[in-house]
Amino acid sequence: MDFRAAALEELAPQAAALGRKAAFVGFDGFVDTIVTPVGLRTGPGEQFQPIPTIAAFAQRIAAAAGKSTNLEFFPRLEKLGGNGPLMANALLSLGAAVRYAGALGRPDVHPVLRDFARRTEAVSLCAPAHTTAVEFDDGKLMLGTMASFEEVTFPRLVEAMGEGALWDVLARTDLVALVNWTMLPHMTSILDEFVSRVFPQLPPRERVFFFDLADPEKRTEGDLREALATIARFQNHGRTILGLNLKEAQQVHRLLGEAAQPETEAGLRDTARTIRQHLQIAVVVVHPTKSAACATRDGTWWVPGPYAEKPLLTTGAGDHFNAGFASGQLLGLSPSACLTVGVATSGLYVRTGHSPSFADLRTFLQTWSQS
């Protein structure tokens, strides 16, 4: 059976099941401004030719060395952003019950994040960060201002939520997704508190832990090693998943002393398998833009994705993949079906700019399986 049809068959009886699953997600929060870089302006408003690629943008910047230049960003959209809010929003749309804690505004929640905060009964820890997402045909540049993340600490989380309330929420949670390690300077210490103090005190339960590094290029090798070792300790308390895009997977692979693998089915399978073996966790998943692979102790799996040549939006695609994959894990789907749900959730999001519902996802999978 085709992998898409097989995923649909597994998904069919699960229409209401996600509604019985609870997720806790944290801890970042952004206000994203999506912009297009102007290459040549021919009139007001949208009368311009965009700079199409990152390489062309780099050439424009390099040509200004020793001189100066003016760069215009044409605003497309202001929206909620951050790995946590985007993943949480996607989980909500798919039907899960979600609680959020993160950088949404202080003393008041930022207007762009207000509806999200209401729907997730969110606890806000500090002011949100701000990102200008410069989108090109071949990728995006995320220009961030995130000084407020210094305030995201475990003591601040306990102060804002209350120790009893935090313990109670986590005791009843099926999925704990702690994401954006790179940009949160105190995230490793938060993870250590969770795995050392919190979960050892909670009653046993089938839990899924999901972690996302969020481009650790700017962090030291020592910091990254410590974070990976701390993430691995969560396996003692539940099924632990590390989600990586291609760049992140390649960096972790190198850090672990492994030779680079090509972006092929075999290369992606091997990268996921090797990282999982080093960390000894339940699942490692690697998701480039055109496919995805994962490894468990039982083997490796790979699926192609519904790649969009001209996506409406790319910022948040990885977070939607993570939400889809994690949802599949919550539902007990096979690894191949989890990957398929992940790439379909992401593929639908980049085409529409909206987080899909469960019904949207099934319709998209039906259409995709017939193509």
N, C-alpha and C positions, 0 to 999 in steps of 0.2 A: 504493500500500500504506500502511496505517496506520503511523504512526511507531513505535508500540509493537511491532507485528508485524515491522516492518523491523529494529528493534533486536534482537529475538529471533532473527531469521534470521542477522544478523551475528554474534551471540553464540554460536549453536549449535555451530560447530566449534571454539570456543575453550576448552572445558572444562578442559583441562590446561595451556593456554598460560601462564596467570598464574603457575603453579608454577615456570616457567622464568625469571621476571622477579625482579630483586632491587631492593629499595628501601632508601634511607637516609633516615631522618626525624629531625628535631630542632627545637627544643632545649628546650622547656618541660616542665612536668610539674606536675600538680595532684592534690590529693585533693579531690574534689567531694562536698559534702553537699547533696543535693537536698531542698528543703523546700517546704511549703505554708504560706502566711501565714494565720493564724487570724483570722477576722473576728468570730465570735460563738461562744463555747464553751458547749455545752449539757450536757456530761458529760465523763468522762475519755477518754483515748485519742483515737480518731478521731471522737468525738462533737462536732463543731463545723462551723460554716459557714465556708468559706474566703473570703478577700477575692478576688473573681473577676478583677479587672482591675488593670492598672498604674495607671490613672486613679483607681480607688477607693482603691488603696494610697496614692497621692500625696495624695489628699484627707485620709486618716487622718493622714498625716505633717504636712500643712499645718495641720491643726486643732490640732496640739500646739505650734505656734509661740508662744513666750512663756510656755509652761506646761511640761508633760512628758507622756510617754505610755509605755505598755508595749506592745511588739509581740512576739507569740509566733510562732515558726517551728516547724511540726511536721515532724520529720525523716522522710523517705521512704526514703532510700537513701544509702549512702556508697560511692563508686566512684572508679575512676581517672578523671582529667580532664585537661584541657589540649588545645589544638589538636593538638599533636604526638602524644601517646599515643592520643587518640581516632581520629585519621586512621590512625595506624600499626596500631591494633587492627582497624580496619575493613579495611585492606589485607591483614592477616594472615588474617582470616576469609574474604575473597574468594579467598585462595590464594597471594598473593605471599610471597616470602621477604623479611623485614624486619629491618634492623638499626636500633637506636634509640640516640640519645645525648641526654641531657637531665637535667632536675631531678627525679630519682626518689628521692633519699635519700642522706645522707652523715653518718656513715660507712656506715650500713646502708640498704638500700632500704626504703622505707616498706612495711608489710605489704599495704596495698591495691594497691600497684604491683608486688609481688614476682613474681606469676605472669607479668604482662606483661613484666617485665624479663627473666625466664628465657626466655620464648618469642622475644624479640627480641635475645637476646645483648647486652643493653643495657649501655652505659657511663653511669654516673651522675656528674653534674658537681657537684651540690649538693643541698640539701634541697628537697623539693617545695614549691610554693605551696599555699595552701588557698583554696577558693572555697565560699561558700554560694550556691547557685543557687536563687533564689526564683522559682518557676514560677507563672504566671498563665494564664488562658484566652487572653490576647492577646499573650503574650510572656514574657520572663523578665528578672530583674535578677541580675547576677553580682557578688557582693560579695567582693572578693578581697584576700588578704594575700600579697604576693609579694616581700618584701625579699630573699629568697635569690637572686632572678634577677640581682642585681648580680654574682654569681659566675660567671654564664654568659658566658665570654669565649673568644676563639679560643685564647689561651695555655692556658687551663684545659682546653679540649677536647683540645689536643695533649698536655698533661700526663697527662690521664686515659686517653686512648686510645693514645698513642704516635704519633709522626709517621708512621713507616713503615706502621703498621696503618691509620691514617686514610687515607693516600694509596692504600693497597692496596684498601680497601673501596670508596672512591669510584671507583677505576679499573674496578671490576667491577660498578658499580651502574647500573641502567637508569633508575631514578627517584630524583631527589634532591628531597625535599620539606622546605623550610625555612620554618616557619610561626610564627605569633604574633609578628610583628615589633613590634607595639605594646607588649607587656608585657616584652619583653626589651631592656633599655636599651642593650646593646652589640651588638644584632643587625646593625645596618648595618655596623659594623666587621668582624663575622664574615663577612658577605656579601662585603665588599670583599676580605678575605683569601682567601676561596674563589675569587673571580673573578680576582684579581690574581696569587695565588701558587700555588694548588692546581691548578685545572683547566688552565691553560696548560702544566703539566708532565705532564699525563696523556695517554695515547695517545688518538687520536680514537675516538669511539664514539657510537652513536645514543643520546642521553640525553634524558630529559624532566626539566625543572626546574619545580617547582610552588611557588608562593609564596602565602601568605595573610597579610593585614595584621592581622586580628583587631581591628576597631573602633578606628581611629586617631584618634578624636575628641579624645583627651586629649594628643596629640602636636602639636608646632608644625608650621606649614606648611613651614618650612625643613627640618625633620627628614624630613617625608613626601616632599618633593621629592627630597631626597638619597637616600632609600630607593628610590624609584621609578626614579631614574636608575641606581642600582647594580643593581637587579633587571634593568633593560633590558640591561645589559652581559652578562648570562648568555646572551643570544641568540647570542653568538659561539661558545658551547660546546655548544649543544643547543637543543631545542625548549622555549621558555620560556612558562610559563602563569601568569597572575595570576588568582587566584580571589577574587571579591568578593561579599559579600552586598549587599542593596539599599542599606543605609545607607552601607556602605563605597564602593560604586560612585558614589553621589550625591556623597560627599565628594571623591573623586578627580576626578570630573567637574567639580565646581566649582573645584577647585584648578587644573585645566588650563584654566580660563577658558571653560568651556562652559556653555550654558544648561541649566537643569534639564529633565529629561524625565519624563513620567508613567510610572507603573507599568503600562504596556500592552505588548503584544507589540512594537509599533513603537518605543515609547520605550526598552524594554530592549535591543532590537536596536541602536538608534542609540547608546545609552550604551556598549555593549560595543565597537561599531565605532570610535567616536570615541576611547575610551581606548587601544584597540589601535593606532590610527594615531599617536597622540601618542608612545607608548612604543616602537613598532616592534618588538614581540615577536610570537611565533607566535600566541598565543591569549589572549584575555581572556574570562572567563566570569563572568556575573552571575546570582546565584541568590536571588531572593526566596523567600518561603515557598510560593507557589502555582505557580511556573513557573521556568524558567531559560532564559537566552539566552547565546550565545557568538559571538565574531567571530574569523575568521582572515583571511588575506590574500585568500581566495577568496570571502568573503561572510559572512553572518550566519545564525544558526539559532535557533529558539525551540521549546520544548515546554512544555505544561502539566504540572503535577505531580499525583501522587495525594494531594492535600491531605487531611489528617486533621483534622476539626473538634475532636475530643477526643483528642489524642495522649497516649499513656502517658508519654512523655518527650520533651522538646524540646532539652535541653542535649546538644550533640553532633550535632545534625541537619546543620548546615553542614559539619562535619568528615567526616561520612559521605557527604554529597554530593561533597565534594572527593575522597574515596577512590574513589568510584564513577566520577567523571569522569576522574580520573587513570588508573584501571585501563583504562577505555575507550581512552584515549590510548596506553597501553602496548601494548594489543592491536591498535592500528591501526584502530579503528572509525571510522566517519564522525562528523562533529561532532554530527549529530542523535542518533546512537546513543549517543555519549558523554554527551550531556545526559540522554538517557532512562535510561541506567544510573545516572547521578548522582542523578536525582530518585527513581528506584526504590529505590536503596540507602538514601537518606535516608528515604523514605516507609515502607519496611519497618522501619527502625530505630525511628522514632517510634511505630510501632504495637506493637512487641514489647519495646523496651528492650534489644535485643541486636543486635550486629553480624551481618549476614546472611552466610551462606556463598554460594558461587557457585551451588549447587543451589537454595538459598532464593531467590536473586535471580531465577533463571530461572522458578521456580514462580510467584513474585509477578508477574513480567512476563506470564506466560501468563494468569494470572487477570485482571490489569489490562487486558490486550489484549482480553479477552472482555466487559468491562464497558461 
